Amino acid sequence: MNLRIKDIIKEKGMTITELADKMGINRVNLSNMVNGNPTVETLNKIADALCVPVTELFEQPKKDTVSITCPNCGKNINIKVE
């Protein structure tokens, strides 16, 4: 599951510490939640604090490209689909 939480924090001109303060938790706990596997409840709290719908936290797949991971080097390879 790819989340856009860090991107949205940057887009809003905030830091993870500011978001954590807004949520009433410490930065380390928020960072662990963002980098781990957050619960639906946590995602809802983050979305509320960022003033975005929870669906905005998830990376949307590009409809015109397919991404695969190279088995040798581990890099993502994007293939345009027509």
ZIMO-V105066 format. One record per pair of residues at least 6 apart in sequence whose ideal C-beta (glycine too) atoms are under 6 Angstrom apart, sorted by the first residue. I is the first residue (numbers start at 1). GAP is how many residues later the second one is. D is the distance in Angstrom with one decimal. If there is no record, write none. Layout:
# ZIMO-V105066
I:GAP:D / I:GAP:D
This chain:
# ZIMO-V105066
2:57:3.9 / 3:54:5.5 / 4:53:5.9 / 4:55:5.3 / 5:29:5.0 / 5:52:5.6 / 8:42:5.6 / 9:10:5.8 / 16:11:5.8 / 16:14:6.0 / 17:10:4.6 / 19:30:5.8 / 20:6:5.9 / 20:7:4.5 / 20:10:4.1 / 22:27:4.7 / 23:22:5.9 / 23:26:4.8 / 33:9:5.2 / 43:11:5.5 / 43:14:5.8 / 44:10:5.7 / 47:7:4.2 / 47:10:5.8 / 64:17:5.7 / 65:13:4.8 / 65:15:5.5 / 66:13:4.8 / 66:15:5.6 / 67:9:5.2 / 67:11:5.2 / 68:9:5.3 / 69:7:5.9 / 70:7:5.7
